[in-house]
Amino acid sequence: MNQTPPTGWSEDYRAGLMNTYGVPKLLLTRGRGAHVWDVEGNEYVDMLAGIAVNSLGHAHPALVAAVTDQLATLGHVSNLFASQPQVVLAQRLVDLLGAGPQSRVFFSNSGTEANEAAFKLTRRTGRTKIVACLEGFHGRTMGALALTANEAYRTPFEPLPGDVTWVPFGDVEALADAVDDETAAVVVEPLQGEAGVNQPPARYLAAVREITSRHGALMWLDEIQTGVGRTGTWFAHQNPRLVDGTVVPDVVTLAKGLAGGLPIGATIATGAAAELLVPGNHGTTFGGNPVSTAAALAVLDVIERDGLLAHAVALGALLRDGLLADPRVVEVRGAGLMLGLSLADSVDTSRVVEAGHRHGFILNVPRPGRVRLVPPLVLTHEDAEKFLATFPAILDEAGA
Ligand SMILES: Cc1ncc(COP(=O)(O)O)c(C=O)c1O
């Protein structure tokens, strides 16, 4: 079967797919490391990584081997059976979280599903009230959407599962006022990725822990975008560049970078929260399947073996310092390889993505005025330097 669409692929896309994303600008055909190629043979350095997903870049040999070996051995069994990679991965995640051996994992297939499981888990406290943050993003299924404040995403689908209130991200006083003895959980992202990498004060997560503990509410961290080494530590809430002190959450959700591009979600609960979901409460056919969990184990192995946490810290610092040398970069937030740039009004950010393509870079503008950089953790120094050398020209082309 010929899988190459004709040059008029965008018409075929429009004719075949529901119009949920608009028609993409590029059709990508292959990738290697932090590079991708389009159908016309143009090469790009990928500074987006499938939206913080391709931790090991594209076609990483260890990931390819893990997935193909597993698929050739045992590809799917359902959760009526256990499989080795699933059991090993759960243990690895519990160890990396370091919140005690009584922590437990539920596997699913995406970020929104990881949050659905966590949302259901919070209902098992007997309370229904949830406090979330303005500008947060937790996914598109009805439960995850109920936690997301963005009116444009929510309104067409109301009524949503309810009893959710929102407070400004990073505002300890507002949170203290919103949480009471009827609050089931507070859900926050350590960095708000979809909002363009919003960063709270370093003492914020410790305050969230203190306030939730005081009221017997669960502290739920959505690390779907920030987790698995993205900020230079396994979890962003463990990152001393972002968070003061040690914080132990009750629930952590993961997805995106965990399996390097294979679909996976993980809901990790610690302490008493790990016992809240009981047989019959939740389930999934594909979640925790052998192929995705084998992929995740390969991702964790390579991050460890190749020192990619330290690499993310070093490249993040290099990018931050280099970018700030251009006066049009007003601020850089985030840590490791999750950076949000605020650009001066002289830059029309609606033109940055296409200017990036013309210069051979995949870039992302999650909101006006902001550029988000979440490249593969295997981005090379050479590519980072090339990006720094080229970015001013991209901004010139996107001049307002
Ligand atoms: C913090 C956060 N939570 C949840 C999600 C939803 O994940 P998914 O798109 O895999 O459903 C995202 C996706 O961008 C996210 O960034």
The ligand as an SDF file (V2000), in Angstrom:
LIG
                    3D

 16 16  0  0  0  0  0  0  0  0999 V2000
   -0.2760   19.4010   32.3490 C   0  0  0  0  0  0  0  0  0  0  0  0
   -1.0690   18.5780   31.3780 C   0  0  0  0  0  0  0  0  0  0  0  0
   -2.0370   17.7850   31.8320 N   0  0  0  0  0  0  0  0  0  0  0  0
   -2.7660   17.0180   30.9960 C   0  0  0  0  0  0  0  0  0  0  0  0
   -2.5590   17.0480   29.6340 C   0  0  0  0  0  0  0  0  0  0  0  0
   -3.3840   16.1850   28.7170 C   0  0  0  0  0  0  0  0  0  0  0  0
   -2.6070   15.1550   28.1950 O   0  0  0  0  0  0  0  0  0  0  0  0
   -3.0710   14.3650   26.8760 P   0  0  0  0  0  0  0  0  0  0  0  0
   -3.0440   15.3300   25.7410 O   0  0  0  0  0  0  0  0  0  0  0  0
   -2.0770   13.2380   26.7410 O   0  0  0  0  0  0  0  0  0  0  0  0
   -4.4400   13.8590   27.1470 O   0  0  0  0  0  0  0  0  0  0  0  0
   -1.5760   17.8900   29.1140 C   0  0  0  0  0  0  0  0  0  0  0  0
   -1.3650   17.9790   27.6530 C   0  0  0  0  0  0  0  0  0  0  0  0
   -0.8790   18.9580   27.1390 O   0  0  0  0  0  0  0  0  0  0  0  0
   -0.8130   18.6670   30.0070 C   0  0  0  0  0  0  0  0  0  0  0  0
    0.1580   19.5000   29.5620 O   0  0  0  0  0  0  0  0  0  0  0  0
  1  2  1  0
  2  3  1  0
  2 15  2  0
  3  4  2  0
  4  5  1  0
  5  6  1  0
  5 12  2  0
  6  7  1  0
  7  8  1  0
  8  9  2  0
  8 10  1  0
  8 11  1  0
 12 13  1  0
 12 15  1  0
 13 14  2  0
 15 16  1  0
M  END
$$$$
